[in-house]
């Protein structure tokens, strides 16, 4: 797939990258090279290959999904500089 200068300019604008007009032919060429590489990757036969997240098989560590001890409001509020009605009290910052 070939990218022209107009498309390269549009992509640069969408990416909010300032590109000088004299640099557009080089950018279009780089985009075309990248898309050519992607087209080569599409030709690879990956039937029967499982997706992987690493080159070595690993299992993610998991923790048990259990409810932990709650009801520690008093213990938590002992660290607060000021507490009111069971909540942290903070100074007013918007007037």
VODO-512160 format. One line per field, with one value per atom (N, C-alpha, C): residue number from 1; atom name; z, y, x. Coordinates in Angstrom, 2 decimals, always signed. Atoms other than C-alpha are relative to their C-alpha. Layout:
BEGIN
i	[NUM	...] $
at	[CA	...] $
up	[Z	...] $
north	[Y	...] $
east	[X	...] $
end
This chain:
BEGIN
i	[1	1	1	2	2	2	3	3	3	4	4	4	5	5	5	6	6	6	7	7	7	8	8	8	9	9	9	10	10	10	11	11	11	12	12	12	13	13	13	14	14	14	15	15	15	16	16	16	17	17	17	18	18	18	19	19	19	20	20	20	21	21	21	22	22	22	23	23	23	24	24	24	25	25	25	26	26	26	27	27	27	28	28	28	29	29	29	30	30	30	31	31	31	32	32	32	33	33	33	34	34	34	35	35	35	36	36	36	37	37	37	38	38	38	39	39	39	40	40	40	41	41	41	42	42	42	43	43	43	44	44	44	45	45	45	46	46	46	47	47	47	48	48	48	49	49	49	50	50	50	51	51	51	52	52	52	53	53	53	54	54	54	55	55	55	56	56	56	57	57	57	58	58	58	59	59	59	60	60	60	61	61	61	62	62	62	63	63	63	64	64	64	65	65	65	66	66	66	67	67	67	68	68	68	69	69	69	70	70	70	71	71	71	72	72	72	73	73	73	74	74	74	75	75	75	76	76	76	77	77	77	78	78	78	79	79	79	80	80	80	81	81	81	82	82	82	83	83	83	84	84	84	85	85	85	86	86	86	87	87	87	88	88	88	89	89	89	90	90	90	91	91	91	92	92	92	93	93	93	94	94	94	95	95	95] $
at	[N	CA	C	N	CA	C	N	CA	C	N	CA	C	N	CA	C	N	CA	C	N	CA	C	N	CA	C	N	CA	C	N	CA	C	N	CA	C	N	CA	C	N	CA	C	N	CA	C	N	CA	C	N	CA	C	N	CA	C	N	CA	C	N	CA	C	N	CA	C	N	CA	C	N	CA	C	N	CA	C	N	CA	C	N	CA	C	N	CA	C	N	CA	C	N	CA	C	N	CA	C	N	CA	C	N	CA	C	N	CA	C	N	CA	C	N	CA	C	N	CA	C	N	CA	C	N	CA	C	N	CA	C	N	CA	C	N	CA	C	N	CA	C	N	CA	C	N	CA	C	N	CA	C	N	CA	C	N	CA	C	N	CA	C	N	CA	C	N	CA	C	N	CA	C	N	CA	C	N	CA	C	N	CA	C	N	CA	C	N	CA	C	N	CA	C	N	CA	C	N	CA	C	N	CA	C	N	CA	C	N	CA	C	N	CA	C	N	CA	C	N	CA	C	N	CA	C	N	CA	C	N	CA	C	N	CA	C	N	CA	C	N	CA	C	N	CA	C	N	CA	C	N	CA	C	N	CA	C	N	CA	C	N	CA	C	N	CA	C	N	CA	C	N	CA	C	N	CA	C	N	CA	C	N	CA	C	N	CA	C	N	CA	C	N	CA	C	N	CA	C	N	CA	C	N	CA	C	N	CA	C	N	CA	C	N	CA	C	N	CA	C	N	CA	C	N	CA	C	N	CA	C] $
up	[+0.00	+0.00	+0.00	+0.12	-0.93	+0.62	-0.64	+1.10	-0.73	+0.68	-0.68	+1.03	-0.90	+0.78	+0.67	-0.58	+1.34	+1.19	-1.09	+3.46	+1.15	-1.05	+5.36	+0.77	-0.67	+6.09	+0.89	-0.81	+7.32	+1.25	-1.16	+9.58	+1.01	-0.90	+10.99	+0.72	-0.62	+11.63	+1.08	-0.97	+13.36	+1.23	-1.12	+15.50	+0.69	-0.53	+16.21	-0.01	+0.20	+14.87	-1.07	+0.98	+13.15	-0.97	+1.03	+9.88	-1.06	+1.04	+7.49	-1.36	+1.33	+3.85	-0.71	+0.68	+2.68	+0.62	-0.64	+5.12	-0.35	+0.31	+3.82	-0.92	+0.83	+1.03	+0.80	-0.83	+3.56	+0.96	-0.93	+6.02	-0.75	+0.80	+3.29	-0.34	+0.31	+2.34	+1.22	-1.22	+5.97	+0.29	-0.21	+6.31	-0.97	+0.98	+3.12	+0.37	-0.44	+4.44	+1.16	-1.16	+7.72	-0.44	+0.48	+5.94	-0.82	+0.73	+3.65	+0.94	-0.99	+6.70	+0.61	-0.56	+8.14	-1.00	+1.02	+4.84	-0.03	-0.06	+5.08	+1.18	-1.18	+8.58	-0.24	+0.30	+7.24	-0.83	+0.83	+4.91	+0.82	-0.85	+7.81	+0.39	-0.37	+8.44	+1.51	-1.45	+12.12	+0.45	-0.38	+12.04	+0.99	-1.01	+15.13	+1.01	-0.95	+16.95	+1.03	-1.06	+20.30	+0.32	-0.40	+21.29	+1.31	-1.23	+23.99	+0.45	-0.55	+26.28	+0.26	-0.29	+26.75	-0.80	+0.72	+25.06	+0.86	-0.89	+28.11	+0.61	-0.55	+29.31	+1.50	-1.40	+32.60	+0.40	-0.55	+34.78	+0.87	-0.84	+36.37	+1.43	-1.40	+40.13	+0.32	-0.33	+41.44	+1.50	-1.41	+44.84	+0.10	-0.21	+46.27	+0.04	+0.02	+45.66	+1.18	-1.22	+49.21	+0.61	-0.70	+51.28	+1.19	-1.13	+53.71	+1.12	-1.18	+57.14	-0.21	+0.11	+56.82	+1.39	-1.28	+59.58	+0.81	-0.71	+60.44	-0.04	+0.14	+60.21	+1.13	-1.14	+63.70	-0.08	+0.09	+63.13	-1.10	+1.11	+59.83	+0.38	-0.34	+61.21	+1.11	-1.01	+64.02	-0.66	+0.73	+61.36	-0.59	+0.61	+60.16	+0.91	-0.83	+61.31	+0.59	-0.50	+61.65	-0.63	+0.48	+61.35	+0.57	-0.44	+61.52	-0.49	+0.32	+61.57	-0.73	+0.57	+60.61	-1.33	+1.27	+57.62	+0.23	-0.02	+56.90	-0.19	+0.18	+57.30	-0.67	+0.72	+54.84	-0.06	+0.07	+54.64	-1.34	+1.20	+52.10	-0.93	+0.93	+48.97	-1.10	+1.00	+46.70	+0.73	-0.67	+47.74	-0.91] $
north	[-1.17	+0.00	+1.23	-1.20	+3.39	+1.18	-1.18	+6.54	+1.23	-1.23	+9.88	+1.12	-1.11	+13.23	+0.58	-0.52	+14.33	-0.84	+0.90	+11.27	+0.13	-0.17	+11.70	+1.30	-1.26	+15.33	-0.13	+0.20	+14.25	-0.82	+0.82	+11.57	+0.85	-0.87	+14.11	+0.97	-0.93	+16.55	-0.70	+0.76	+13.88	-0.36	+0.34	+12.93	+1.25	-1.29	+16.62	+0.12	-0.10	+16.43	+1.06	-1.04	+19.50	-0.54	+0.49	+18.43	+1.09	-1.01	+20.92	-0.62	+0.53	+20.59	-0.71	+0.66	+19.65	-1.37	+1.29	+16.71	-1.03	+0.90	+15.21	-1.16	+1.17	+13.07	-1.09	+0.99	+11.37	-0.71	+0.59	+10.84	-0.97	+0.90	+9.35	-1.28	+1.18	+7.02	-0.91	+0.81	+5.90	-0.72	+0.63	+5.26	-1.17	+1.08	+3.19	-1.19	+1.09	+1.16	-0.76	+0.63	+0.50	-0.86	+0.77	-0.59	-1.21	+1.15	-2.83	-1.11	+0.99	-4.55	-0.69	+0.58	-5.04	-0.97	+0.91	-6.59	-1.29	+1.23	-9.02	-0.85	+0.76	-10.00	-0.70	+0.63	-10.73	-1.26	+1.18	-13.34	-1.21	+1.09	-15.45	-0.89	+0.96	-18.61	-0.25	+0.17	-18.61	-0.94	+0.96	-21.32	-1.00	+0.95	-23.48	+0.57	-0.62	-21.05	+0.76	-0.67	-19.99	+1.35	-1.30	-16.33	-0.14	+0.06	-15.75	+1.40	-1.29	-12.92	+0.08	+0.04	-14.00	-1.15	+1.09	-16.21	-1.25	+1.15	-18.45	-0.15	+0.16	-19.96	+0.30	-0.39	-18.42	+0.04	-0.14	-18.58	+1.25	-1.18	-15.38	-0.42	+0.28	-15.38	+0.58	-0.42	-15.16	-0.12	+0.07	-14.49	-0.43	+0.44	-15.88	+1.22	-1.09	-13.67	-0.16	+0.13	-13.48	+1.39	-1.25	-10.72	+0.08	-0.18	-9.34	+0.74	-0.62	-7.94	+1.49	-1.42	-4.59	+0.55	-0.58	-2.50	+0.49	-0.55	-0.80	+1.52	-1.44	+2.72	+0.74	-0.68	+3.70	-0.07	+0.16	+2.32	+0.89	-0.83	+4.16	+1.47	-1.41	+7.44	+0.46	-0.42	+7.40	+0.66	-0.63	+8.41	+1.36	-1.25	+11.35	+1.19	-1.19	+14.83	+0.53	-0.42	+15.62	-0.88	+0.85	+13.44	+0.52	-0.41	+14.29	-1.02	+0.89	+11.96	-1.26	+1.25	+8.94	+0.16	-0.25	+10.57	+0.88	-0.93	+12.37	+1.40	-1.40	+16.13	+0.72	-0.73	+18.29	+1.46	-1.42	+22.05	+0.35	-0.45	+23.86	+0.63	-0.54	+24.60	+0.83	-0.78	+26.11	+0.90	-0.93	+29.20	+0.40] $
east	[+0.85	+0.00	+0.89	-0.80	+1.33	-0.74	+0.58	+0.72	+0.50	-0.42	+0.73	+0.21	-0.32	+1.74	-1.24	+1.24	-1.85	-0.44	+0.36	-2.58	+0.98	-1.01	+0.70	-0.26	+0.31	-0.24	-1.22	+1.21	-3.67	+0.30	-0.37	-2.20	+0.79	-0.78	+0.28	-0.92	+0.93	-2.56	-0.83	+0.78	-4.66	+0.82	-0.89	-1.65	+0.53	-0.45	-1.07	+1.52	-1.45	+2.48	+0.23	-0.31	+3.83	+1.05	-0.91	+5.43	+0.11	-0.22	+6.97	-0.31	+0.37	+5.81	+1.15	-1.12	+9.32	+0.33	-0.23	+9.34	-1.08	+1.11	+6.07	+0.38	-0.34	+7.62	+0.72	-0.70	+9.93	-0.94	+0.97	+7.09	-0.91	+0.85	+4.88	+0.75	-0.81	+7.72	+0.12	-0.10	+8.15	-1.31	+1.31	+4.41	-0.19	+0.14	+4.47	+0.86	-0.88	+7.42	-0.62	+0.63	+5.61	-1.18	+1.16	+2.43	+0.43	-0.53	+4.49	+0.44	-0.41	+5.95	-1.22	+1.22	+2.47	-0.63	+0.53	+1.34	+0.81	-0.82	+4.29	-0.41	+0.42	+3.17	-1.33	+1.29	-0.33	+0.15	-0.23	+1.16	+0.46	-0.48	+2.49	-1.17	+1.03	+0.47	+0.07	+0.01	-0.50	-1.11	+1.03	-3.15	+0.57	-0.42	-2.88	+0.99	-0.94	-0.57	-0.82	+0.75	-1.98	+0.63	-0.55	-1.64	+0.77	-0.78	+0.95	+0.37	-0.38	+1.94	+1.49	-1.43	+5.55	+0.61	-0.65	+8.12	+0.12	-0.01	+8.10	-1.40	+1.34	+4.83	-0.02	+0.10	+3.80	-1.47	+1.34	+0.72	+0.00	+0.13	-0.45	-0.32	+0.30	-0.45	-1.37	+1.35	-3.96	-0.21	+0.36	-5.37	-1.45	+1.37	-8.54	-0.91	+0.96	-11.56	-0.94	+0.78	-12.83	-0.20	+0.27	-14.35	+0.95	-0.92	-11.78	-0.71	+0.58	-12.43	-0.19	+0.30	-14.15	-0.28	+0.42	-15.70	+1.19	-1.16	-12.41	-0.02	+0.14	-13.75	+0.69	-0.63	-12.60	+1.52	-1.45	-9.08	+0.56	-0.48	-8.76	-0.07	+0.16	-10.06	+0.94	-0.98	-7.49	+1.20	-1.10	-4.93	-0.37	+0.44	-7.01	+0.31	-0.22	-6.01	-1.30	+1.31	-9.72	-1.07	+1.09	-12.81	-1.31	+1.35	-16.51	-1.01	+1.11	-19.50	+0.45	-0.48	-17.39	+0.70	-0.68	-15.65	+1.21	-1.12	-12.38	-0.55	+0.39	-12.83	+1.18	-1.05	-10.91	-0.39	+0.33	-10.63	-0.65	+0.68	-12.79	+1.04	-0.97	-10.76	-0.64	+0.71	-13.41	-0.99	+0.92	-15.31	-1.11] $
end
